[in-house]
Amino acid sequence: MKLLICTDGSSGSILSADLVSKLKFPTNIQITVLGVSENKSDLDNIVASMDLIDKKFGTTYVVDRRIRNGKPIEEIMSEVLESKYDLVVVGGGRGQLDLLHPQLGSTTSKLARKLHTHFLVARNISTEVNKILFCTGAEAPASLTMRLGGEWISNTPAKIGLLHVLPANLEKIGDSCNVVTTYEKDDHGNREQRDLVLSQAGQQLRTAGVKNEIITKIRQGLVVDEVLNELKEGEYQLLVIGVHYQPGQNRWQGTLLDDVTDQLLNRCNCSVLII
């Protein structure tokens, strides 16, 4: 696995390294720290931030350094295109001066749409990552989200929330083994089909290596609102979502379906992993 952490010398890049460290990626991954310099005056800060990232990782990971000159978006795109990374990590968040400031939402959305790789935005990092929320559906991208996302976070001690959103009324049924399921009353859907979607997603997480408790939930309402509500109520530190796309279509191009991913990326306060 090849992972790219982007820095312009600001505190956001340290957040990125901190999150990667807390997610406990396998020690054999290849990590490259890319410094993007728009002016010569940036170089000292970029080198200093790279030193801090090295200190953050210690001897756990071997880190390669690269510096490119130019506009951040263009240079990140060029680096990813040339070296074919599996995951790009950037720091970002409200009120944080970082690589994507001041238009975090629009710039991050451009990267999410254009990059032919997966994308992790580090935001408001907690002391520990102990709760992670996965969003799932019946689409093919959900399988990839479970498989890759599950593999990448499988070494963490985090409890996993597995969420599917429907227009429904809340009714709690009970526990099953170590999987706690919250169901919804819904006159428009098929409960067996919903249960199958959640069961398959949970099994995919297990197959990917997730060993900790999985709590599956079905919530009522609009997707974005209910995901945000679940994040807030459950106090999750990381949201894992898949990008919707049509078969045969480049999923990183055009407008995201209903702008769900785009809205979540801009409105949630925790880190976001986009598969």
Helices and strands as residue ranges (DSSP letters): E 2-7, H 11-23, E 30-37, G 40-42, H 43-57, E 63-69, H 72-83, E 87-91, H 104-114, E 118-122, E 131-135, H 140-153, E 159-166, E 169-176, E 179-185, H 191-207, E 214-220, H 223-234, E 238-241, G 257-259, H 260-267, E 271-274
